[in-house]
């Protein structure tokens, strides 16, 4: 009995790993922020639960499809070779079935318990990430992160649509912030993983255009991000609490980007990448705090 339990636990852990839990956690966090910001009052409990569950399931399915398509690439890279497919713990068919069942359950949940618009937007996000970005853009163009970033920027829009049944300008401002955040976030990672991306044959920007050009792009997109984060205040969506936090967090990101451009090191690129994750979480938390305080 203990052996059966251990084997079942290991299998569940392997399927969970396919969903990239840490990445999906940030996606779901941004989606929930979108729900909470969409209304001055409380989000209906069934919408909050079903919307979160449905978006989490579809995001996990998209991550599993990414693992399926990129399993050979993952086997070449230090940060991904531990995943279940490169290690031979799961087969391609098991992964495909898992992604289909989990993604289908998520879409069904959104359609029946939230609203059709959220389901269709979430399906479009799935296609954008799992197919357009993973299959088409990533292996073909160094602008894969920029173009494919549209899918990654959708979670707060999905959350907003779940509550309101529409996509408003406020939701698009949240989209813009994540869209502008994505290039400096991923290129900071790509800078210290350049050799691995080159070995895998992926045309990431540091591979095709070099280290210095990529550092310049990180700096320029960080400036764009800084300006984008001021728009919710300018539009009247947020107040002074958010503005103060946005300026402080943005100044920190700019400091990293400037240092990265002037005096590069792999260690600094790693710290910039880690800060970018903290930055986005803190920025959206500040937006939520401002929403309820003012």
URSUL-V395854 format. One record per residue. N is the residue number from 0. RES is the residue in one small letter. PSI is psi in radians with two decimals (999 if undefined). OMEGA is omega in degrees with one decimal (999 if undefined). NEAR is the number of other ideal C-beta (glycine too) atoms within 12 Angstrom. Layout:
[[N RES PSI OMEGA NEAR] [N RES PSI OMEGA NEAR]]
This chain:
[[0 x -0.74 179.4 7] [1 x -0.65 179.0 8] [2 x -0.74 179.2 9] [3 x -0.75 178.9 10] [4 x -0.72 179.8 11] [5 x -0.73 179.6 12] [6 x -0.71 178.0 14] [7 x -0.75 178.7 14] [8 x -0.74 179.2 14] [9 x -0.70 -179.1 18] [10 x -0.74 177.6 19] [11 x -0.70 178.0 18] [12 x -0.69 -179.7 20] [13 x -0.76 178.0 27] [14 x -0.67 177.3 31] [15 x -0.70 179.8 26] [16 x -0.54 178.0 30] [17 x -0.49 -175.2 43] [18 x 0.00 -179.1 35] [19 x 1.20 -170.6 30] [20 x -0.69 -177.9 19] [21 x -0.68 178.0 18] [22 x -0.80 -178.5 28] [23 x -0.57 178.5 32] [24 x -0.71 177.9 23] [25 x -0.66 177.5 31] [26 x -0.85 -178.5 41] [27 x -0.66 177.5 37] [28 x -0.82 -179.8 31] [29 x -0.62 177.8 44] [30 x -0.74 179.0 50] [31 x -0.69 175.8 34] [32 x -0.74 177.4 44] [33 x -0.71 177.3 46] [34 x -0.82 -175.2 42] [35 x -0.58 -179.7 33] [36 x -0.30 -173.6 37] [37 x -0.22 -177.7 36] [38 x 2.51 178.1 22] [39 x -0.35 179.9 13] [40 x -2.67 -179.7 12] [41 x 2.49 174.2 14] [42 x 2.30 176.4 29] [43 x 2.35 -171.8 20] [44 x -0.65 -178.1 13] [45 x -0.57 176.6 20] [46 x -0.77 179.4 34] [47 x -0.80 -178.4 27] [48 x -0.91 -176.1 20] [49 x -0.68 178.8 32] [50 x -0.78 178.8 46] [51 x -0.81 -179.2 39] [52 x -0.83 -177.7 29] [53 x -0.79 179.1 44] [54 x -0.70 178.1 50] [55 x -0.76 -178.8 38] [56 x -0.77 -179.2 35] [57 x -0.67 176.8 50] [58 x -0.70 177.3 45] [59 x -0.67 177.7 40] [60 x -0.69 178.0 39] [61 x -0.70 177.6 44] [62 x -0.69 178.5 46] [63 x -0.69 176.9 44] [64 x -0.66 176.2 36] [65 x -0.75 178.0 37] [66 x -0.67 -179.6 41] [67 x -0.85 -177.3 33] [68 x -0.65 -172.3 27] [69 x 0.36 -174.8 33] [70 x -0.63 178.1 30] [71 x -0.67 176.6 21] [72 x -0.75 -179.9 29] [73 x -0.61 -178.8 30] [74 x -0.34 -178.3 22] [75 x -0.21 -172.0 22] [76 x 2.39 -174.4 27] [77 x -0.67 -174.0 17] [78 x -0.16 -176.7 22] [79 x -0.13 -175.0 30] [80 x -0.22 178.7 22] [81 x -0.14 -176.7 18] [82 x 2.73 -171.7 34] [83 x -0.67 -177.9 33] [84 x -0.87 177.1 35] [85 x -0.54 -180.0 28] [86 x -0.11 179.8 20] [87 x 0.30 -178.8 16] [88 x -0.50 177.6 23] [89 x 2.66 178.5 29] [90 x 2.91 177.5 18] [91 x -0.69 -179.8 22] [92 x -0.74 177.5 12] [93 x -0.72 179.8 22] [94 x -0.74 179.9 37] [95 x -0.79 179.1 23] [96 x -0.76 179.1 20] [97 x -0.83 -179.4 33] [98 x -0.70 179.8 38] [99 x -0.78 -178.3 23] [100 x -0.84 -178.1 20] [101 x -0.80 179.2 32] [102 x -0.73 178.2 37] [103 x -0.72 178.3 23] [104 x -0.69 179.0 25] [105 x -0.78 -180.0 41] [106 x -0.68 177.3 36] [107 x -0.75 179.2 22] [108 x -0.79 -178.8 29] [109 x -0.72 -177.8 39] [110 x -0.74 -173.0 24] [111 x -0.48 -173.2 18] [112 x -0.16 178.5 26] [113 x -1.58 172.8 39] [114 x 2.73 -177.3 28] [115 x -0.63 -178.9 18] [116 x -0.79 179.4 24] [117 x -0.69 178.3 43] [118 x -0.81 -177.9 33] [119 x -0.68 176.5 23] [120 x -0.69 179.4 40] [121 x -0.69 175.7 48] [122 x -0.75 177.6 31] [123 x -0.66 177.1 25] [124 x -0.71 176.9 43] [125 x -0.85 179.9 39] [126 x -0.71 -179.2 26] [127 x -0.71 -178.4 28] [128 x -0.90 -171.9 43] [129 x -0.48 -175.9 36] [130 x -1.06 -173.9 23] [131 x -0.81 -179.8 28] [132 x -0.95 -172.7 36] [133 x -0.80 -173.9 32] [134 x -0.70 -171.6 20] [135 x -1.01 -169.4 20] [136 x -0.83 -171.7 26] [137 x -0.75 -179.9 34] [138 x -0.06 -171.7 23] [139 x -0.51 -172.4 19] [140 x 2.48 175.7 21] [141 x -0.18 175.8 29] [142 x 0.29 -177.8 25] [143 x -0.71 -177.9 33] [144 x -0.69 -177.9 37] [145 x -0.91 -177.4 30] [146 x -0.82 -179.4 23] [147 x -0.27 179.7 35] [148 x -0.31 178.5 34] [149 x -0.66 178.2 30] [150 x -0.75 -179.9 40] [151 x -0.36 -178.2 41] [152 x -0.01 -173.5 39] [153 x -0.44 -173.4 42] [154 x -0.84 179.1 47] [155 x -0.50 176.0 48] [156 x -0.71 177.7 44] [157 x -0.78 178.4 50] [158 x -0.73 179.5 46] [159 x -0.79 -179.6 41] [160 x -0.56 179.6 39] [161 x -0.63 -177.1 47] [162 x -0.74 -172.2 39] [163 x -0.36 -176.4 28] [164 x 0.26 179.0 21] [165 x 2.96 176.0 18] [166 x 1.92 -175.3 28] [167 x 2.98 177.1 22] [168 x -0.61 178.9 19] [169 x -0.72 178.3 31] [170 x -0.64 179.7 38] [171 x -0.51 174.7 26] [172 x -0.70 176.4 35] [173 x -0.71 176.1 45] [174 x -0.80 -177.7 36] [175 x -0.70 -179.3 29] [176 x -0.85 -179.2 45] [177 x -0.63 178.4 44] [178 x -0.73 178.8 33] [179 x -0.48 179.8 37] [180 x -0.55 -171.3 44] [181 x -0.83 -178.4 41] [182 x -0.88 179.5 40] [183 x -0.54 177.7 47] [184 x -0.92 -175.6 39] [185 x -0.60 179.8 38] [186 x -0.49 172.9 44] [187 x -0.71 175.8 46] [188 x -0.80 -176.7 33] [189 x -0.52 -178.8 43] [190 x -0.73 -179.2 42] [191 x 0.08 174.5 30] [192 x 0.34 -172.9 31] [193 x -0.81 -177.6 32] [194 x -0.66 179.3 19] [195 x -0.74 177.6 25] [196 x -0.68 178.3 34] [197 x -0.74 179.3 21] [198 x -0.63 -179.6 18] [199 x -0.15 178.5 28] [200 x 0.40 179.8 18] [201 x 2.29 -176.0 33] [202 x 0.97 176.1 22] [203 x 2.71 -171.4 42] [204 x -0.75 178.8 36] [205 x -0.47 179.5 35] [206 x -0.77 -174.0 27] [207 x -0.55 -174.0 23] [208 x -0.07 175.5 22] [209 x 2.89 -175.2 19] [210 x -0.85 -174.0 29] [211 x -0.73 179.0 19] [212 x -0.72 179.3 23] [213 x -0.71 178.1 37] [214 x -0.66 176.9 35] [215 x -0.73 179.2 26] [216 x -0.66 175.6 33] [217 x -0.79 179.9 45] [218 x -0.81 -177.9 30] [219 x -0.76 179.6 24] [220 x -0.49 175.5 35] [221 x -0.65 174.8 39] [222 x -0.77 177.5 24] [223 x -0.73 178.2 28] [224 x -0.79 -179.9 38] [225 x -0.82 179.6 31] [226 x -0.71 -178.3 22] [227 x -0.64 -178.0 32] [228 x -0.24 177.9 43] [229 x -0.26 -174.7 27] [230 x -0.67 176.8 27] [231 x -0.64 177.2 37] [232 x -0.77 -178.8 27] [233 x -0.58 -178.6 17] [234 x -0.24 -177.9 21] [235 x 0.20 -179.8 15] [236 x -0.44 -177.1 32] [237 x 3.03 -178.4 33] [238 x -2.74 -172.1 22] [239 x -0.51 179.0 16] [240 x -0.86 178.6 22] [241 x -0.77 -177.7 37] [242 x -0.78 179.9 26] [243 x -0.76 179.4 21] [244 x -0.72 -179.4 30] [245 x -0.73 179.7 39] [246 x -0.77 -179.2 21] [247 x -0.83 179.6 20] [248 x -0.71 179.0 33] [249 x -0.65 177.0 36] [250 x -0.67 176.9 21] [251 x -0.75 178.9 27] [252 x -0.73 178.1 42] [253 x -0.68 178.9 31] [254 x -0.76 176.8 22] [255 x -0.80 -177.1 38] [256 x -0.69 179.1 42] [257 x -0.81 178.6 24] [258 x -0.68 179.7 24] [259 x -0.67 -179.5 39] [260 x -0.69 -174.7 31] [261 x -0.75 -172.4 16] [262 x 1.37 -173.3 14] [263 x 2.52 166.8 30] [264 x 2.67 178.2 19] [265 x -0.67 179.8 20] [266 x -0.72 178.4 17] [267 x -0.67 177.5 25] [268 x -0.69 177.5 34] [269 x -0.75 179.9 22] [270 x -0.61 176.2 26] [271 x -0.76 178.2 39] [272 x -0.81 179.7 31] [273 x -0.71 179.1 21] [274 x -0.65 -177.5 32] [275 x -0.60 178.6 38] [276 x -0.81 177.2 28] [277 x -0.71 -178.8 21] [278 x -0.90 -175.8 39] [279 x -0.74 179.2 38] [280 x -0.79 -178.7 28] [281 x -0.66 -179.7 25] [282 x -0.81 -179.5 43] [283 x -0.58 175.2 41] [284 x -0.69 178.0 25] [285 x -0.67 178.3 34] [286 x -0.68 179.2 40] [287 x -0.76 178.0 32] [288 x -0.82 179.4 23] [289 x -0.68 -178.0 27] [290 x -0.72 -175.2 28] [291 x -0.39 -177.3 20] [292 x -0.76 -173.3 14] [293 x 999 999 18]]
